Amino acid sequence: MSEEKIGNIEDIEDIEGLWMGSLEIQGGQELRILFNISTGPGDLPTATMDSPDQGVSGIPVETVTYKDGDLRLEVKSVRGVFEGTLKEDGKTIEGEWKQVGSALPLVLSRIDEKPEIRREQDPVKPYPYDEEEVVYENTEAGVKLAGTLTLPRSEGPFPVVVLITGSGPQNRDEGVFGHRPFLVLSDYLTRQGIAVLRVDDRGIGGSTGNFSQATTEDFAGDVLAGIEYLKSREEIDSTKIGLIGHSEGGLIAPIVAVQSPDVAFIVLMAGPGITGEEIILLQSDLISRAEGADNETITRNNALMTSMYSVIKEEQNNTIAAEKLRKLIMDERANMSEEDKQNSNYSEADLDAQVNAQVQTLVSPWMRFFLTYDPRPTLMQVKCPVLAINGEKDLQVPPEENLRAIEEALKAGGNKDYTVKELPGLNHIFQTAQTGSPSEYSAIEETISPTALEVIGDWISEHTQEK
């Protein structure tokens, strides 16, 4: 399918440049979105999207259409679409951002330069180590991966870790709600004498490929390509290549460790130990409770999700599955009170488009894999040392159920060197938190708790120093 770039050069000049607006999301938080619109090859319009508060930049906008003041930007990797109209003053574009079942008003305004975001823990240049932009290929998938390799300035060769991001399109810093956890983590570890490779997900930032069609297994292939690349570097000790996976990255690291004899150790930060379906149901329940939902709403939501997941597991044909899912959602909506309809994420005007977007996400290759994949059989085959940590207040990958499952699988598989720790007071992204709800992430100034950094750093040093 060819990408659509419509508009003539005179029109596009009206809207070239940087445009930014804010979405009001759950919990009254604001999330900024920035589009950079320019003229590409053949005088066709081209654009990228940034989410500054999530630390994500350079997301490709596949479809750019602009005619008679009406603008449409389609961002396939996040299943989002912006549609708006340029106002007469030429300084604002009023419209809506539609994404996975919700439509939110979004007014874009012209800005001169991108906003700079700094958190207290973000490292400040000049760094006491070397930083290098790198590009290498996952030849099997035909994908180029772009990242940053940080190298200590002491005598090499160095132990190294590859950082593996969580779910959703992430850049090399794993930007989330104005925080850059992987930037902070790589800085900390490199200062401890450990080289670090952090990489943009395929299709994001400097990496090529199609993010929306990839599964957890595809991302594992990208990590294997990173290991091969590191083995070619003389500064790296190829007997001490480790992986640190956060959230979905904690699902990917064991897959890679079982496939590659070059993995010397893995660190699972809030890594899943149970199936995706079990995690999503637990997560939905815990987050709803933290945000004050009543038992009846939680029970109803749980029943709908369980029904939807049954369809995905039992119906492999996407067209038939989509029809069944659509019927489930519409039936549920028909049974809602008027008040519940008002409070739901759907708007009547765009109900069709929103339900379709939600259904497409549910039948995506990633969701089909994630729902049913059980990490335990893979964990049982992991023979290298493992550190598994979770925050006590993690509502997204709850510690009790997941750490227990990880520990049981490692023990059952006969792994001789594993450490499992629940860290008090920390949330899913390892910040010191009050409730652990995702609505707190951007309000907390801390990016990663120093305790978590120390636990990871000390364990890796212990496992990479010469005995």
N, C-alpha and C positions, 0 to 999 in steps of 0.2 A: 504494500500500500504506500503510495507516495505521500510525502509530507506536503501539507497545503500551506503555501505562502502567497497570499493574495493582497493586492494593493499596488497602486502605481507610485512612482518615486515622489511625485508632488504631494500625494496624500501622506506618505510615510514621514516626510519632513515635518509634518504637523506634530507628530508624536514621538519623534526620535528623542532619546535621552533616558533619564532615570525617573521612575514614577514609584511613589511609595504610599501605602495606606495601611490601616490597622483593622484587624478582625477582632471582634469581641467574642472570646470563646468561653467555655465552661469556667465557672467560678469567678466571672467578671474580669478575667485576665485579658490583656490586649496582646495580639500577636501581629508583628509587622510583616508585610509582604512587599518586596521590591522587584520591579520589572525593569530590565535594561533593554530598551528597544533600539535597534539600529538597522542600517541597510546592509544586507549581505551580498553575496555574489549574484550577479545578474540583476542587480537593483531590486532584489526581493527583500521583504522585511524579515528580520530575524530577531529573536529575543531570548534572554535567560531570566530565570527567577531566583531571587535570594529570599531566605527566611532569616533575617538578622538575629531574631531572638532565639532561634534554634541553632544558630551558628552554621547554617547551610547556605552555600552560595554556588552559583553556576549551574543550576538545574536547567536542562534544555527545555525550551518551549517549542514543542513540535509543530503546532499549528498557529500561524499568525494571520488573522484576516482583519483588514481595516478598509472600510468603505463608507463614504458619506458620514463620517464622524462616529461610526459604530466599530468598536474594537472587540475582537474575540481572541483570547489566548488560551491554548489547550496544553496542559502540562501532563503528559500521559504517565510519567513515572509515579506521580502522586495522585493520579486520577482526579485532577482538578481542572476547572475551567473558569476563566474570568470573562464576563461579558459586560461591556459598559459603553457609555456615550461621552464623547468629548464635549465639554461645555464651551459656550461661545468665547469665554475669555482665554481658552486654550491652555489653562493651567490646571484643570481638574478633569478627571474621567470618572463619572458616577456609574456604579454598577453593582454586580453581585459576584461573589466567589462561591462556586458550587463544588463540593467535594464529598464523595462517599456518603450520599444520603443527607447532606445538609446544604442549605443555601444561606449565606450570610452577606449583609450589605458590605460593600467595600468601595470607598472613595479614594482614588489614587490622585496624589498631587505631585507636581513637578518638583524635583529636588536637584541641587547642584552637585552634591557628592554623597557617596555612601556613608551611612553613620558608622562611627567607630565604637565597638563594644569592648569594654575591658572589665573583667572581674578581678577581684583582689588576688586570686591565685594564678592568674595568667602570667606566664613568664615574660620578662622584659629583655629585649635585646640591648647590648650584645650578650649572647649566651657564652658560657665557659666551655662550649663543645662545638663540634662542627655540624652543620645542617646542610643536607643536599637534596635537591629535587631529583626524583628518580622516575623512570618509566620502564616497564617491562611488559612482556606479553603472556597471556594465557592462550597459547597457540591452539590448543584443542577447541576452545570456545571462540577463537578469533577476536579476543578482547584485549585492549591495551589498558594497563592499570597504572595510574599515576599516584605517587605518594611522596613522603618525606622520610629520609633516613637520617637519624641523628647519631653521631659517633663521638665517644669520649675522646679527649685529646691525649690521654695517657698512652702507654705502650700497648699495642694490640697483639694478637687478634682478640676481639671482644666477644663475650656472650651476647646474644641478640634476642629480642622478642618481637613477634609480629602482633600488632593489635587488631582485633577483629570486632567490628561494630555490631550494634544491636539491630533490631528489625526496622524497616522503613529506609528510605533513601538517606544515606549518611555520608558526610564528607570525612576526610582523614582525621579531623579533630573530634568526630562524633558529636557535632554541635547539637545541643538540646536546650531549648528555653534560655538562650543567652549564655549558656555555659559551654566550655570546650574541654570535656573531661579527658580526652585522649591527648590534647596538647599539654595539659597539666601533668598527666601520668607519664608521658614520654619525657618531659623535662625532668621530672623527679628521678626517673630510672637512669637517664643518660648521665645525670650528675653523680649517680652511684656507680658509674663504670659499665653500664649495660647499654649496648646499642639498641635502637628502637626503629622499627619500620611501621609507619602508619599510612593508610592508603584510602583514597576515595573509592566508594562502592562503584561497581560497574554502572556506567551511564550517568555518573554524578561528577561534578567538578572536572578534573582533567582526565577521567577514565571514560573509555568508550563502552558500547554495549547497551543492551536494553534491560533496565532494572526491572520493569514491570512484568517481564516474562520469566524472570529467574527464580529458582527455588533455593532453599538452604543448601542443597547438594551442589548447585552451580556456584554458590559463594565459597563452598569448600574447595572447589576447583581453582578459584581465584587465589585462595590462601596457599594452596600447593604451588602455584606459579610463583608466589612471593618467596617461598622456601627455596625453590630452584634458583631464583635470582640471587638470594643471599649467599648461596653456596658458591656463586661465581665471584664473590667479593673477597679479596685477600685480607681485608681488615676484620673479617668475621670468622669466629671460631665455629666451623661447621658441625662440631660435635656438641655445641651448646646453643642450638636454635630452639627457642620456646615460643609458645602461643599464649596470648591473654585474650580471652573472649568475653565480651560483656553481653548479657541477656541472650539474644539469638546467637551472638558470637560464642557463647558458652555451649551452644548446641553444635556449632560448627567445629570448634577446637577438637573435641573427641573424635569426630568423623575424620578429620585430617590426621590426628595422631595415630589412628588405626591404619590409615592408608599409607602413611609415610614413616619409614624407619628413621628419618632425619629429625623427627620431633623429640627433643630431649626432656621436655616437661611442659605441662599446661596449667594455666590459671583460669578458673571459671569464676567470673564475677557475676553473680545473680544468674547463673546458668540453669536452664531447665533440667529437671530430673524425671519429669512426667510428660505425658502427651500434651500437645498444644491445646487440644480441646479441654482437658482437665485444667490447664493453666488459665485459659480464657474465662472459663466458668467461675473459677476461684477468684480471679482478678476482678471480674465484673461484680461479684458479690461484695468483695472487700471494699472496692472503690465506691460502690453505691452506698454502702453503710457509712463510710467515712464522710460522704457528702450528704448524709441525712435522709436517704431514701427510706420509705417504709417497707415492711416485710412483704406486703401484698404486691407492691411494684416489683420488688426483687424476685419474688417467686414467679410472677408472670413473665418477667424478662428472661429468667432462667429457662422457663419452659419453652419460650419462643426460640432461644438460642439452641437448645438441645434439639428441637425439631428441625431447625435449619441445618445443623451439623449432621443430622441423620441423612438428610437429603444429599448433602455433599459427599458423604461416605458411600451412600448406596447407589447414587446415579452418576455414572461416569460421563454421560452425554451432557455437555455444557448447555445446550439449548433446552433440553428437557428439565435439567436441574434448575436452570434460571426461571423457567415457567413455574415450577413448583415453589421455589423460594419466593417469587413475586407474589404468588397466591397466599402463602403463609403470612407475609408482611402485610398485605392488603386486608386479609381477614382479621389480623390482630388489630389493625388500625380501625376497622369497621366496628370492633367491639369496645373501642376506647370511649371514655366520656369526653364531652367537649373540652373540659378543663385539661384532661390528659393530652388531647390533641394539640391544644395550645402550647403545652409544656414540652411536647416532643420535638425532636430535631428536624421534623419535616415542615415545610411550608406548603400550604394548599396549592399555591400558584405553580410550584415546580415539583409537585409530588411525583409525577411520572419519572422525571429525569433523576430525582434523588433516589428513588427506589431502584431504578436501573443501575445507577452508580454503585449502590450498596450490593446489589446482586452480582455485578461484575467482579467486585472485590472478593466476594464469597467463593466464586468459581475460578478465581485466578490460580495459576499453577502453584504460586507460593502458599496460598491458604490451603489448597488441597493437600500439599505435602505436610505443612506445619501441623494441621489438625490431627493427623493420624500418626505422625512420626513419634515413636517411643524411643527416647535416648538410652534406655537401660541396657538393651543388648549391646549397643556400641560401647557404652561405659564399661561393661564387663570385659571387653577386649582391650581396654587401654592398659598398657603395662608400664608406661613411663610415670614419673612422679606427678601427682595432681594436688593443687591447692584449690579448694572450692570454698568461696566465701559468699555470704549474703547479708544484707542489712536486716536487722530485726524488724524494722518497720516497712519492709518492701511489700507493697500491695500488688505489684505487677507479676513478680515471680515469688510467691510467698515462701519464706525460708523453711518453715517447718516441713512441709510436704516435699519440697524440692531437695533440700540438703539431705533429708533422710533417705530419699530414693537414690541420690547420687552415692551416698556412703554405702548403702546396701549393695548397689550394683558393683562398686569398686571392690568391696569385700568379697562378694560372691565370685568375682572374676579372678580373685587371688592377687590383686595389686598389693605390692609390698610397701609402697611409700605414698600415702595420701594424707592430707590434712583437711579437715572440714570445720569451718568456723562460722558462727553467726555473730555479726558485729552489732553490739547494742546501740540503739538509737539512730541507726542509719536507714535511709530509704533505698529505692531501686537504683538510683544513680550514685549511691554511697555518700550522700550529703547527710549532715546531722539534721534531723527533721522532727517536727512536732507530731504529725499524724501519719506521714508517709504518703499522703494523697498526691497524685501528679500535679494537682492544682497548686501545690506549694513550691514546685521545682524552681520556677523563675524568681520567686520572691526570696529564696534563700541565697545569701551572698556566696556561701561556700560552694566550691565546685566539686571537690572530693575531700572527704574527711582525712586529715593527716594520719589518723589511726589506720585507715584502709591503705593509704600509700605505704605506710611503714610495714604493715603486715605483708603486703605484696613484695616490697623491696627486700625485706629481710629474708623472706622465704626463697626468693630467686637467688640472692647472694649466696645463701647457704647451699643451694643446689648447683651453683656454677663455679664456686671457688675450688681451686685445686685441693684435693684431699691429701 
